[in-house]
Amino acid sequence: MSTGQRSNGAKRSLTKSKQTKESAHRKEKTVRNREEGLCPASKRCGGCTMIHVPYPVQLEKKQRRVEELLKGVCPDIHKIKGMKEPAHYRNKVHAVFSYQKGKIISGIYEEGTHHVIPVDSCLLENETADAIIRDIRTLLGQFRIKAYDEDSGYGLFRHALIRVGFQSKEVMVVLVLSNPILPSKNHFVKALRTLHPEITTIVLNVNDKRTSMVLGERMITLFGKGYIEDQLCGFTFRISPSSFYQVNTKQTELLYQKALELAELTGKERVIDAYCGTGTIGILASKYAGEVIGVELNQDAVRDAVANAKRNERKGTASNICFYQADAGRFMVQMAECGETADVVILDPPRSGSTEEFIKAVRRLSPTRVVYISCDPETLARDLKIFRAHGYIAKAAYPYDMFPFTEHVETVVLLSQ
Ligand code: SAH
């Protein structure tokens, strides 16, 4: 997880102060010790740029950032919703395997490089996932399985990806190998399951390309059903190895509840859930809407979305929701060209935001309300200006801290004509 520029509030305020050199030095040393105590890798990893900033201060900084960026674009910015217990929120954990001084290590890429920094545990990550990764590393030694060398292309074991269901506690382990042959496969799986009986599925993924992508295309289920399920706002969702699923389940529930509240559904509306991933928001909305149309680019995510709607059928989904695999912008244009309309458009695009093509098409579909969920306030501000140029005005923004200890902030915004 790369988070761009680092900032270290504690250090900066020290240099600004007028203390004597000696006491400044003493304080700086304390800060350094604290840094190293919290995470020995934090300086080089770049994941948790705010690890040394007290949590209430992190929230203030994020609030200010959203306010500055949305100034003049959105008149009503609410107070950011933080977490009571912000540590270990990530339900998806990735580790890359390599060698250091002849020993297998697991960890993360140093920011902006392909150099691997060993990591045993991380303040952001689910602790069960970290424990599984440590044990996989030990097993690799015991089974004499070689870690992959990115420079030479030699070796087998590239990455481990762990996903944990927040409510369900189901655990998926994805072993990413450079070829499909895992020596002593059955023994390896058995040994891992003995160490971690909480694992509910193990998938072998083949990535034989010289690429920075973690997962290759081929998946072979070694144990269990090949995916996990988790509950979100009372609905059950299936999560495949490559599908998008929000990493902070607790905050996601609050965010989605707010998005639905802003959509003001009465049971009759035609809703578009754009950039719908595995269909989470659309499926929740389908309970309160007349009809929901989900659109998503990733084929696996669409497959999960269809299965998810079916899985929640008894709650009234499936019958009034359908999903399309398409570019969201092009799909909206096609709908507009066919003379279709919508009552509510919910969009949750990736960090790069939406497109002018999408926003122009929204105007032609003429929904009463647009609910924009964004994980990057900069692209959000840009898009809100484009929306304004096309007749949709931002009314209120609600920031959520989905990614404590990082610079990232999620915001849901209500727009109307
Ligand atoms: N709403 C979902 C997913 C949001 S993440 C949720 O909350 O779980 C953004 C999603 O947009 C990803 O699933 C990604 O695959 C998808 N996406 C990215 N570019 C897209 C495009 N041009 N058209 C449609 N979907 C796109």
Boltz pocket constraint, residues with backbone or C-beta under 6 A from the ligand:
constraints:
  - pocket:
      binder: B
      contacts: [[A, 244], [A, 245], [A, 246], [A, 274], [A, 275], [A, 276], [A, 277], [A, 278], [A, 279], [A, 280], [A, 281], [A, 295], [A, 296], [A, 297], [A, 298], [A, 301], [A, 326], [A, 327], [A, 328], [A, 329], [A, 348], [A, 349], [A, 350]]
      max_distance: 6.0
